[in-house]
Amino acid sequence: MTIYRLSTGLVETSLGAQAQLVAENAAKLVDLEAYAELSTAAGETEYYTKLRGQLNELREMNGLNIYIRCVL
């Protein structure tokens, strides 16, 4: 293997591990019961505002965008 390929693999592995850690930390912030109550009809609840702020802080610290999907 060339130095380039080894370096590229190391960077990909490192970024993947960082992204996984960020995702795990983001998941710890989510209160499943409170999250289940979120809906467009409920609007921006206190929990929504709190979670949004926490996820934004995590995003700013890590330079990654975090998306939480919900199936209604």
C-alpha positions as CSV (number, residue, x, y, z in Angstrom):
1,M,0.0,0.0,0.0
2,T,1.1,3.5,-0.6
3,I,1.4,6.2,2.1
4,Y,-1.5,8.0,0.5
5,R,-3.8,5.0,0.7
6,L,-2.8,4.3,4.3
7,S,-3.3,8.0,5.3
8,T,-6.7,8.1,3.6
9,G,-7.8,4.9,5.4
10,L,-6.7,6.3,8.7
11,V,-8.6,9.6,8.1
12,E,-11.7,7.7,7.1
13,T,-11.5,5.5,10.1
14,S,-10.9,8.4,12.5
15,L,-13.8,10.5,11.0
16,G,-16.1,7.5,11.2
17,A,-15.3,6.9,14.8
18,Q,-15.9,10.5,15.6
19,A,-19.2,10.6,13.8
20,Q,-20.3,7.4,15.7
21,L,-19.4,9.0,19.0
22,V,-21.3,12.2,18.2
23,A,-24.3,10.1,17.2
24,E,-24.2,8.1,20.4
25,N,-23.9,11.3,22.4
26,A,-26.8,12.8,20.5
27,A,-28.9,9.7,21.2
28,K,-28.3,10.1,24.9
29,L,-29.8,13.6,24.8
30,V,-33.2,12.3,23.5
31,D,-35.9,11.6,26.1
32,L,-37.9,9.0,24.2
33,E,-41.2,9.7,26.0
34,A,-40.9,13.5,25.5
35,Y,-39.8,13.0,21.9
36,A,-42.8,10.8,21.1
37,E,-45.0,13.7,22.1
38,L,-43.5,16.0,19.5
39,S,-45.7,16.9,16.6
40,T,-46.3,19.7,14.2
41,A,-49.7,20.2,15.9
42,A,-48.0,20.6,19.3
43,G,-45.6,23.3,17.9
44,E,-42.4,24.3,19.5
45,T,-42.7,22.9,23.0
46,E,-40.3,23.5,25.9
47,Y,-38.7,20.0,25.3
48,Y,-38.3,20.8,21.6
49,T,-36.5,24.0,22.3
50,K,-34.3,22.4,24.9
51,L,-33.4,19.4,22.6
52,R,-32.8,21.7,19.7
53,G,-30.4,23.8,21.7
54,Q,-28.5,20.8,23.0
55,L,-28.2,19.3,19.5
56,N,-27.0,22.6,18.2
57,E,-24.3,22.8,20.9
58,L,-23.2,19.3,20.0
59,R,-23.1,20.3,16.3
60,E,-21.1,23.4,17.0
61,M,-18.5,21.5,19.1
62,N,-18.0,18.8,16.5
63,G,-18.6,20.6,13.2
64,L,-21.2,18.0,12.1
65,N,-24.8,18.3,11.3
66,I,-27.2,16.2,13.3
67,Y,-30.5,15.1,12.0
68,I,-33.1,13.3,14.0
69,R,-35.9,11.7,11.9
70,C,-39.3,11.0,13.1
71,V,-42.0,8.9,11.4
72,L,-45.4,10.3,12.2
